[in-house]
Amino acid sequence: MARAADEAGLEELWLWEDCFLESGIAAAAAALAWTDRLRVGIGVLPVPLRNVALTAMEIATLHRLFPGRVSVGVGHGVQDWMAQVGERVESPLTLLREHLDVLGALLRGQEVTTRGRYVQLDAVALGWPPPTPPLVLAAASGPRTLRLAGEAADGTILHAGMPLDLVRQARQLVDEGAEASGRTERHLLISYVQIHGNDREAAVEMARERARAGADHVVLEPARDEPDPEGFVRMAAEVGSVVGKD
């Protein structure tokens, strides 16, 4: 799929880290190594599974190996899965805020000492921070997390099951959070949408709808039983070329 996406001129290939299927970082590294120009996104890494210093190290390593070709988001994770591995926390919102704040600081090359409720570091700094700090992205769906993402992240990732009216609401909430924290750059809104089959016309319309609702980037997600994944990414590249002209 990665090679097909690169050859078709697809702008970005988005992956995710699901329990207990595959590592987002390892899969992204392989996809980047197999391709020449394709950008690869991970949406998202669950923060309860990951020490923030490790997350920062892995993101920084990917940016050293493949400069400017990686986008990584973090999120609460599915709470039942987090409980299965003994990492479910009492306040997922607090953990996400602490993780976002520290992750951004580490990727900017800062030394961090913090004694948060969940995130605790003592004079930690990356030895090889990215030359250009990458955007920090967060997954969100509920109002409180969407406002937090606007305050503490550079962009927000919305799952494919979110209906259009909630995409519009998400745009408003992340903008409110960004304004409250004094951020002046536009907050990126990345919306997944699931497409069943290689229906180019339906995909174009759904992508346009989400763009009109406030999404800056639309990720076309194939169904789990998609019989032709390589054909799907070629179709997605065609949709991107059409929607990009609107």
KEBALO-995723 format. One line per field, with one value per residue: residue number from 1; residue in three letters; chain; x, y, z of N, C-alpha, C, O in turn. Coordinates in pm, whole numbers. Layout:
n = c(NUM_...)
res = c(ALA_...)
chain = c(A_...)
nu = c(X_...)
nv = c(Y_...)
nw = c(Z_...)
cau = c(X_...)
cav = c(Y_...)
caw = c(Z_...)
cu = c(X_...)
cv = c(Y_...)
cw = c(Z_...)
ou = c(X_...)
ov = c(Y_...)
ow = c(Z_...)
***
This chain:
n = c(1_2_3_4_5_6_7_8_9_10_11_12_13_14_15_16_17_18_19_20_21_22_23_24_25_26_27_28_29_30_31_32_33_34_35_36_37_38_39_40_41_42_43_44_45_46_47_48_49_50_51_52_53_54_55_56_57_58_59_60_61_62_63_64_65_66_67_68_69_70_71_72_73_74_75_76_77_78_79_80_81_82_83_84_85_86_87_88_89_90_91_92_93_94_95_96_97_98_99_100_101_102_103_104_105_106_107_108_109_110_111_112_113_114_115_116_117_118_119_120_121_122_123_124_125_126_127_128_129_130_131_132_133_134_135_136_137_138_139_140_141_142_143_144_145_146_147_148_149_150_151_152_153_154_155_156_157_158_159_160_161_162_163_164_165_166_167_168_169_170_171_172_173_174_175_176_177_178_179_180_181_182_183_184_185_186_187_188_189_190_191_192_193_194_195_196_197_198_199_200_201_202_203_204_205_206_207_208_209_210_211_212_213_214_215_216_217_218_219_220_221_222_223_224_225_226_227_228_229_230_231_232_233_234_235_236_237_238_239_240_241_242_243_244_245_246)
res = c(MET_ALA_ARG_ALA_ALA_ASP_GLU_ALA_GLY_LEU_GLU_GLU_LEU_TRP_LEU_TRP_GLU_ASP_CYS_PHE_LEU_GLU_SER_GLY_ILE_ALA_ALA_ALA_ALA_ALA_ALA_LEU_ALA_TRP_THR_ASP_ARG_LEU_ARG_VAL_GLY_ILE_GLY_VAL_LEU_PRO_VAL_PRO_LEU_ARG_ASN_VAL_ALA_LEU_THR_ALA_MET_GLU_ILE_ALA_THR_LEU_HIS_ARG_LEU_PHE_PRO_GLY_ARG_VAL_SER_VAL_GLY_VAL_GLY_HIS_GLY_VAL_GLN_ASP_TRP_MET_ALA_GLN_VAL_GLY_GLU_ARG_VAL_GLU_SER_PRO_LEU_THR_LEU_LEU_ARG_GLU_HIS_LEU_ASP_VAL_LEU_GLY_ALA_LEU_LEU_ARG_GLY_GLN_GLU_VAL_THR_THR_ARG_GLY_ARG_TYR_VAL_GLN_LEU_ASP_ALA_VAL_ALA_LEU_GLY_TRP_PRO_PRO_PRO_THR_PRO_PRO_LEU_VAL_LEU_ALA_ALA_ALA_SER_GLY_PRO_ARG_THR_LEU_ARG_LEU_ALA_GLY_GLU_ALA_ALA_ASP_GLY_THR_ILE_LEU_HIS_ALA_GLY_MET_PRO_LEU_ASP_LEU_VAL_ARG_GLN_ALA_ARG_GLN_LEU_VAL_ASP_GLU_GLY_ALA_GLU_ALA_SER_GLY_ARG_THR_GLU_ARG_HIS_LEU_LEU_ILE_SER_TYR_VAL_GLN_ILE_HIS_GLY_ASN_ASP_ARG_GLU_ALA_ALA_VAL_GLU_MET_ALA_ARG_GLU_ARG_ALA_ARG_ALA_GLY_ALA_ASP_HIS_VAL_VAL_LEU_GLU_PRO_ALA_ARG_ASP_GLU_PRO_ASP_PRO_GLU_GLY_PHE_VAL_ARG_MET_ALA_ALA_GLU_VAL_GLY_SER_VAL_VAL_GLY_LYS_ASP)
chain = c(A_A_A_A_A_A_A_A_A_A_A_A_A_A_A_A_A_A_A_A_A_A_A_A_A_A_A_A_A_A_A_A_A_A_A_A_A_A_A_A_A_A_A_A_A_A_A_A_A_A_A_A_A_A_A_A_A_A_A_A_A_A_A_A_A_A_A_A_A_A_A_A_A_A_A_A_A_A_A_A_A_A_A_A_A_A_A_A_A_A_A_A_A_A_A_A_A_A_A_A_A_A_A_A_A_A_A_A_A_A_A_A_A_A_A_A_A_A_A_A_A_A_A_A_A_A_A_A_A_A_A_A_A_A_A_A_A_A_A_A_A_A_A_A_A_A_A_A_A_A_A_A_A_A_A_A_A_A_A_A_A_A_A_A_A_A_A_A_A_A_A_A_A_A_A_A_A_A_A_A_A_A_A_A_A_A_A_A_A_A_A_A_A_A_A_A_A_A_A_A_A_A_A_A_A_A_A_A_A_A_A_A_A_A_A_A_A_A_A_A_A_A_A_A_A_A_A_A_A_A_A_A_A_A_A_A_A_A_A_A_A_A_A_A_A_A)
nu = c(82_195_395_231_81_282_367_132_110_-12_-69_-38_-2_-188_-153_-229_-206_-316_-434_-447_-260_-56_254_256_481_683_557_524_792_877_710_795_1060_1026_942_972_887_651_449_399_159_71_-206_-361_-96_-149_-143_-138_7_266_572_642_894_1002_821_886_1156_1129_977_1153_1367_1253_1217_1480_1570_1388_1336_1084_875_697_412_277_32_-116_-319_-601_-636_-814_-1018_-1093_-900_-673_-717_-692_-417_-329_-293_-480_-589_-698_-769_-789_-786_-618_-375_-335_-308_-72_107_102_199_463_569_569_755_993_1036_1096_1349_1395_1501_1347_1198_965_692_434_95_88_297_635_947_1301_1519_1532_1627_1626_1889_1918_1725_1457_1559_1375_1102_845_488_263_16_-319_-561_-914_-1253_-1468_-1617_-1452_-1200_-1155_-1139_-912_-724_-717_-599_-348_-227_-109_-271_-570_-701_-972_-1191_-1317_-1586_-1718_-1992_-2101_-2207_-2083_-1819_-1821_-1877_-1647_-1453_-1519_-1477_-1201_-1087_-1174_-1032_-769_-764_-805_-565_-389_-281_-193_-157_-332_-527_-484_-722_-789_-962_-1076_-1252_-1462_-1465_-1652_-1558_-1420_-1533_-1521_-1666_-1838_-1644_-1520_-1732_-1779_-1535_-1532_-1752_-1658_-1446_-1585_-1706_-1505_-1268_-920_-757_-844_-875_-903_-1042_-1016_-1256_-1249_-1255_-1170_-1116_-923_-671_-452_-564_-745_-583_-488_-724_-777_-573_-656_-893_-786_-654_-869_-1030_-845_-836_-1060)
nv = c(-120_122_164_172_400_597_583_657_920_1004_1222_1184_901_754_589_381_305_29_-163_-508_-504_-378_-193_156_324_147_51_291_366_163_207_462_407_243_414_720_991_1012_1131_1022_954_904_814_724_737_572_739_629_393_470_608_951_1049_841_845_1097_1052_854_988_1196_1050_940_1178_1256_1054_1071_1352_1594_1432_1308_1278_1276_1174_1180_1021_943_666_353_292_45_-124_-10_-75_-350_-386_-292_-15_184_505_723_983_1048_1285_1460_1320_1330_1606_1662_1499_1610_1871_1824_1666_1843_2033_1880_1806_2052_2084_2146_2123_1927_1927_1790_1738_1605_1478_1236_1239_1243_1381_1420_1655_1600_1586_1579_1428_1452_1649_1726_1930_2119_2182_1942_1942_1892_1664_1577_1331_1358_1364_1412_1710_1830_1720_1807_2087_2092_1987_2198_2390_2279_2141_2130_2047_1853_1525_1358_1082_832_779_1009_1221_1473_1708_1704_1731_1996_2112_2034_2184_2440_2412_2343_2571_2757_2666_2705_2983_3060_2984_3151_3090_3162_3059_2878_2613_2283_2064_1734_1496_1173_960_693_490_276_39_112_372_639_878_901_924_1167_1346_1309_1388_1657_1748_1727_1903_2142_2150_2225_2080_2055_1863_1560_1222_932_635_291_20_-245_-492_-441_-542_-470_-313_-172_-68_96_302_419_519_703_888_996_1118_1310_1477_1586_1710_1883_2084_2231)
nw = c(0_76_-119_-347_-290_-293_-560_-687_-628_-396_-123_160_375_619_928_1216_1569_1704_1976_1974_1762_1585_1591_1575_1530_1430_1198_1057_1017_844_620_543_476_255_60_-137_-138_-2_262_597_839_1184_1349_1611_1866_2174_2476_2746_2718_2676_2779_2792_2723_2571_2355_2246_2179_1978_1782_1721_1617_1383_1242_1203_1034_822_721_769_680_847_1055_1372_1597_1926_2179_2400_2388_2361_2629_2744_2638_2749_3014_2998_2976_3211_3235_3254_3351_3618_3546_3233_3086_3228_3207_2926_2883_3031_2892_2632_2678_2769_2563_2344_2440_2465_2196_2095_2178_2442_2787_3029_3343_3547_3770_3744_3777_3645_3457_3496_3497_3515_3450_3167_2831_2476_2298_2027_1903_1668_1392_1297_1489_1500_1429_1698_1744_1845_1929_1949_2068_2248_2402_2610_2568_2307_2341_2502_2320_2138_2300_2378_2169_1825_1628_1556_1551_1415_1455_1220_1258_1331_1293_1052_1175_1420_1343_1261_1509_1642_1508_1600_1878_1905_1804_1990_2214_2125_2098_2363_2478_2363_2116_1783_1527_1270_1384_1298_1159_1129_964_968_739_662_376_180_-40_-368_-437_-610_-664_-441_-243_-311_-265_12_117_40_189_453_442_401_646_810_824_770_657_503_567_393_484_441_444_686_562_304_-23_-210_-133_-248_-479_-354_-239_-470_-575_-371_-412_-654_-572_-399_-581_-717_-516_-412_-598_-557)
cau = c(0_283_455_123_48_391_365_11_115_-88_5_-5_-57_-207_-158_-262_-153_-428_-408_-308_-238_77_315_249_615_752_490_556_932_886_645_884_1179_986_894_1067_837_526_441_330_105_24_-317_-265_-33_-219_-46_-116_103_397_641_651_1032_1015_747_966_1275_1093_938_1275_1444_1188_1242_1620_1581_1300_1301_964_782_629_317_241_-66_-131_-456_-634_-642_-940_-1002_-1098_-769_-578_-740_-640_-272_-299_-246_-591_-567_-821_-803_-725_-768_-496_-260_-315_-255_68_185_114_286_601_610_603_878_1106_1060_1155_1486_1405_1521_1222_1182_825_636_290_21_125_422_742_1078_1406_1625_1533_1633_1666_2023_1906_1590_1441_1603_1252_1008_725_360_214_-124_-392_-692_-1017_-1391_-1556_-1595_-1340_-1074_-1139_-1087_-774_-642_-697_-509_-216_-172_-108_-374_-657_-741_-1108_-1210_-1402_-1727_-1774_-2079_-2064_-2240_-1980_-1698_-1838_-1861_-1505_-1382_-1545_-1419_-1055_-1054_-1193_-919_-648_-773_-789_-425_-307_-223_-236_-157_-453_-522_-517_-824_-769_-1081_-1089_-1385_-1452_-1523_-1673_-1536_-1348_-1635_-1453_-1760_-1880_-1530_-1503_-1837_-1758_-1418_-1576_-1839_-1577_-1371_-1679_-1736_-1392_-1148_-810_-711_-939_-809_-996_-1011_-1084_-1323_-1159_-1253_-1142_-1048_-819_-613_-369_-658_-804_-494_-484_-847_-762_-488_-740_-983_-707_-628_-993_-1071_-742_-860_-1181)
cav = c(0_239_184_213_538_682_584_724_1062_1035_1317_1126_772_757_461_401_201_-34_-282_-551_-537_-343_-69_268_372_50_50_417_362_76_275_571_349_182_517_829_1126_1002_1163_918_1000_804_874_791_657_589_787_545_287_522_715_1064_1061_744_898_1205_991_786_1088_1266_959_936_1305_1256_961_1110_1490_1656_1336_1234_1345_1181_1218_1101_1029_870_522_289_271_-98_-181_38_-154_-485_-391_-236_122_280_604_782_1104_1049_1423_1512_1253_1381_1743_1656_1439_1707_1982_1778_1621_1961_2093_1795_1814_2185_2081_2197_2029_1927_1868_1809_1646_1603_1366_1114_1255_1288_1378_1491_1708_1520_1659_1495_1452_1486_1697_1760_2067_2197_2109_1898_1969_1794_1641_1502_1278_1406_1352_1480_1856_1868_1684_1895_2216_2067_1975_2333_2463_2220_2074_2209_1994_1754_1416_1311_946_821_768_1136_1278_1608_1814_1704_1787_2142_2146_2017_2303_2551_2388_2352_2713_2822_2628_2772_3126_3075_2966_3252_3042_3244_2980_2799_2478_2188_1965_1620_1414_1045_922_558_470_134_16_217_461_768_990_913_971_1310_1421_1303_1472_1796_1779_1747_2027_2252_2151_2282_1996_2099_1743_1448_1093_829_510_177_-73_-349_-604_-390_-649_-420_-198_-92_8_200_418_488_597_815_987_1064_1205_1423_1569_1654_1796_1987_2192_2305)
caw = c(0_82_-252_-438_-257_-340_-706_-733_-596_-276_-39_290_415_764_1000_1358_1659_1772_2057_1991_1622_1534_1640_1482_1497_1344_1068_989_973_727_508_501_412_128_-33_-161_-111_72_404_674_966_1280_1421_1699_1970_2302_2575_2865_2689_2637_2850_2699_2675_2463_2241_2188_2116_1854_1683_1680_1532_1252_1173_1159_923_711_758_714_620_953_1143_1477_1694_2049_2229_2522_2371_2399_2773_2776_2606_2848_3134_2973_2996_3342_3223_3257_3456_3674_3471_3102_3040_3291_3146_2791_2893_3074_2783_2522_2717_2777_2430_2265_2491_2430_2052_2070_2226_2579_2897_3105_3475_3583_3868_3724_3837_3574_3383_3586_3434_3589_3362_3044_2704_2364_2246_1885_1872_1527_1361_1295_1574_1428_1492_1795_1714_1947_1893_2041_2022_2343_2412_2697_2502_2190_2389_2544_2200_2087_2390_2402_2051_1702_1541_1617_1464_1443_1405_1102_1293_1375_1191_1005_1269_1525_1283_1271_1651_1676_1456_1691_2009_1902_1784_2120_2298_2075_2132_2508_2515_2295_1990_1670_1405_1252_1440_1193_1190_1041_982_900_693_606_244_150_-181_-441_-493_-623_-654_-301_-165_-340_-197_156_148_29_301_573_422_426_789_883_823_683_588_510_550_348_553_381_534_735_468_170_-98_-299_-65_-337_-561_-270_-226_-599_-579_-278_-478_-752_-497_-352_-691_-749_-403_-396_-694_-519)
cu = c(86_345_350_86_154_387_245_12_30_-5_53_-71_-66_-223_-209_-206_-270_-378_-496_-262_-96_124_304_385_686_690_522_698_947_826_732_1006_1147_954_994_1016_713_543_361_285_66_-88_-402_-197_-109_-120_-33_-12_246_449_665_792_1056_941_828_1089_1240_1053_1063_1360_1385_1216_1388_1637_1505_1249_1175_860_697_534_269_140_-68_-274_-477_-614_-780_-929_-1010_-964_-664_-593_-683_-491_-231_-255_-360_-574_-700_-866_-730_-699_-642_-372_-232_-258_-107_156_207_211_433_652_651_734_1001_1138_1112_1297_1504_1437_1401_1240_1039_783_484_225_63_261_526_877_1176_1518_1641_1535_1677_1809_2021_1763_1578_1487_1486_1149_883_598_324_63_-188_-522_-793_-1154_-1488_-1521_-1474_-1207_-1050_-1086_-942_-681_-615_-598_-365_-152_-178_-216_-451_-699_-877_-1127_-1317_-1551_-1792_-1862_-2045_-2094_-2138_-1844_-1705_-1819_-1715_-1424_-1398_-1473_-1266_-1012_-1071_-1076_-792_-649_-750_-644_-332_-240_-279_-236_-286_-431_-569_-623_-816_-883_-1072_-1233_-1373_-1529_-1535_-1661_-1464_-1444_-1580_-1547_-1807_-1767_-1507_-1606_-1817_-1639_-1456_-1663_-1758_-1490_-1461_-1714_-1620_-1267_-1045_-755_-815_-864_-915_-953_-1085_-1155_-1225_-1146_-1230_-1062_-931_-754_-526_-456_-722_-713_-479_-609_-837_-676_-568_-836_-908_-681_-752_-1031_-972_-760_-979_-1147)
cv = c(125_268_230_359_634_694_660_873_1102_1124_1254_990_771_616_487_286_147_-150_-393_-599_-506_-212_40_315_277_48_176_417_276_144_388_518_291_286_631_965_1127_1049_1054_976_883_869_768_688_678_626_699_436_337_627_828_1083_963_792_1006_1150_927_885_1160_1179_951_1064_1318_1167_1009_1252_1540_1563_1262_1326_1242_1245_1126_1118_942_719_471_243_124_-165_-137_-39_-295_-495_-324_-91_225_375_663_903_1105_1191_1485_1451_1311_1522_1741_1601_1539_1819_1941_1734_1739_2024_2011_1805_1951_2194_2130_2085_2041_1857_1894_1703_1650_1486_1234_1122_1315_1269_1461_1528_1625_1612_1562_1529_1496_1531_1730_1904_2165_2123_2070_1939_1856_1784_1557_1450_1327_1380_1423_1628_1894_1836_1771_2032_2202_2058_2112_2412_2412_2154_2169_2164_1884_1652_1365_1173_942_817_898_1197_1424_1717_1820_1749_1940_2188_2135_2137_2420_2533_2397_2497_2791_2791_2697_2920_3148_3063_3063_3205_3121_3168_2900_2658_2381_2088_1856_1522_1287_1029_786_549_321_113_132_309_603_884_1011_968_1120_1391_1422_1387_1619_1838_1807_1872_2147_2263_2202_2198_2051_1983_1634_1320_991_695_394_93_-184_-465_-558_-493_-601_-296_-112_-9_121_323_491_573_721_926_1065_1162_1329_1525_1648_1754_1910_2104_2279_2434)
cw = c(0_-54_-353_-415_-309_-492_-761_-705_-477_-184_91_305_567_818_1140_1438_1740_1857_2001_1854_1576_1595_1535_1438_1402_1205_989_937_848_605_455_428_275_22_-42_-117_-22_216_475_808_1053_1360_1491_1788_2102_2413_2700_2843_2683_2735_2751_2645_2560_2338_2170_2117_1982_1745_1631_1588_1392_1173_1130_1036_799_737_687_659_723_1030_1245_1572_1815_2100_2352_2508_2410_2544_2813_2748_2707_2979_3118_3002_3128_3340_3221_3375_3500_3594_3337_3051_3099_3229_3007_2794_2931_2961_2671_2558_2714_2641_2343_2309_2453_2281_2011_2123_2368_2677_2990_3239_3517_3683_3857_3793_3775_3506_3476_3518_3517_3492_3235_2922_2596_2321_2101_1855_1724_1502_1353_1378_1497_1502_1587_1775_1824_1888_1996_1980_2116_2356_2495_2632_2379_2233_2434_2424_2140_2170_2383_2280_1931_1604_1610_1512_1509_1381_1297_1136_1333_1266_1162_1106_1383_1471_1291_1416_1693_1629_1551_1825_2008_1881_1914_2213_2256_2112_2280_2551_2444_2170_1874_1537_1394_1306_1332_1242_1083_1066_900_851_625_475_219_0_-247_-514_-499_-604_-511_-216_-187_-262_-46_199_141_146_427_561_449_574_874_888_726_601_608_477_511_406_486_486_572_636_324_90_-182_-237_-155_-432_-483_-260_-359_-619_-489_-338_-582_-684_-447_-460_-729_-641_-385_-491_-656_-445)
ou = c(53_347_378_62_122_402_252_-75_2_116_169_-181_35_-298_-230_-164_-318_-291_-616_-231_-23_45_340_405_744_762_544_724_1021_885_741_1050_1234_940_1089_1092_675_638_266_363_32_-66_-504_-232_-132_-25_76_50_339_379_706_809_1123_993_838_1125_1313_1090_1076_1418_1458_1236_1418_1712_1551_1132_1160_765_630_570_227_161_-27_-342_-385_-578_-854_-841_-941_-919_-577_-494_-632_-442_-112_-187_-337_-546_-800_-986_-619_-601_-567_-275_-116_-169_-26_266_319_295_518_767_754_815_1103_1256_1168_1360_1617_1404_1359_1290_996_833_414_290_72_333_507_916_1137_1601_1752_1454_1757_1844_2110_1688_1679_1457_1497_1112_820_601_351_-8_-121_-586_-763_-1169_-1580_-1409_-1399_-1112_-935_-997_-859_-572_-504_-522_-271_-36_-242_-249_-405_-729_-897_-1084_-1398_-1634_-1910_-1813_-1972_-2014_-2110_-1763_-1606_-1754_-1666_-1337_-1302_-1414_-1208_-910_-992_-1026_-715_-546_-683_-604_-210_-150_-400_-306_-343_-330_-680_-613_-835_-898_-1062_-1326_-1286_-1643_-1437_-1744_-1450_-1439_-1591_-1513_-1815_-1790_-1478_-1572_-1835_-1641_-1415_-1650_-1787_-1465_-1419_-1747_-1634_-1168_-1079_-711_-869_-798_-1007_-843_-1208_-1119_-1130_-1041_-1266_-952_-847_-779_-525_-425_-750_-761_-461_-603_-882_-703_-550_-858_-961_-684_-742_-1060_-1011_-706_-1000_-1236)
ov = c(223_383_317_433_740_804_719_946_1220_1103_1267_966_786_535_602_183_211_-226_-370_-716_-595_-132_19_345_322_43_170_461_312_140_407_576_289_251_639_1046_1232_1011_1000_1039_776_967_725_570_793_552_695_389_256_722_803_1128_997_780_1006_1196_944_868_1182_1228_954_1059_1385_1202_991_1271_1530_1608_1164_1438_1132_1356_1010_1216_877_652_537_164_82_-251_-215_-67_-352_-599_-301_-46_341_331_655_925_1159_1214_1553_1521_1337_1554_1811_1652_1552_1856_2014_1762_1735_2064_2067_1812_1965_2299_2153_1969_2151_1745_2009_1590_1693_1405_1133_1022_1424_1157_1559_1445_1585_1704_1472_1646_1569_1459_1760_1992_2279_2011_2155_1968_1739_1883_1476_1518_1336_1376_1489_1668_1983_1914_1805_2086_2289_2115_2140_2492_2491_2115_2274_2235_1828_1688_1332_1148_1034_848_900_1222_1489_1809_1927_1801_2005_2289_2218_2186_2492_2627_2453_2540_2881_2879_2743_2974_3244_3124_3057_3273_3144_3207_2859_2593_2394_2035_1881_1471_1291_1079_765_595_247_161_239_323_679_981_1124_1049_1193_1492_1526_1450_1697_1949_1902_1940_2244_2371_2220_2239_2089_2003_1617_1310_964_648_399_96_-213_-529_-629_-529_-682_-184_11_107_228_436_613_684_830_1044_1186_1273_1441_1645_1764_1870_2021_2212_2386_2509)
ow = c(-67_-100_-436_-510_-363_-546_-868_-753_-458_-168_129_256_636_763_1179_1384_1833_1814_1982_1833_1533_1644_1419_1320_1303_1105_868_825_756_497_333_329_188_-96_37_-65_29_284_418_879_1003_1431_1437_1788_2139_2439_2757_2939_2685_2769_2637_2532_2463_2227_2048_2009_1884_1629_1511_1491_1294_1052_1031_944_686_771_565_596_689_1065_1208_1621_1808_2069_2401_2605_2483_2578_2906_2824_2747_3048_3214_3047_3152_3432_3188_3487_3429_3576_3328_2980_3029_3201_2974_2715_2870_2938_2620_2476_2663_2606_2276_2226_2412_2244_1902_2114_2411_2654_3025_3247_3521_3681_3949_3858_3844_3498_3530_3487_3581_3456_3200_2911_2622_2308_2056_1789_1660_1583_1397_1343_1435_1622_1560_1787_1889_1808_2115_1858_2069_2325_2455_2639_2350_2168_2408_2424_2097_2116_2383_2286_1936_1509_1710_1398_1626_1269_1283_1050_1367_1156_1236_1123_1436_1547_1323_1442_1770_1701_1578_1877_2100_1935_1944_2282_2340_2152_2319_2650_2462_2119_1866_1444_1495_1278_1281_1352_964_1177_777_914_541_464_235_-78_-187_-636_-402_-535_-464_-126_-92_-201_18_305_227_198_500_661_512_622_994_948_614_487_717_374_589_381_476_603_499_626_230_130_-222_-282_-140_-460_-537_-271_-360_-672_-526_-318_-597_-731_-453_-434_-770_-671_-349_-467_-713_-406)
***
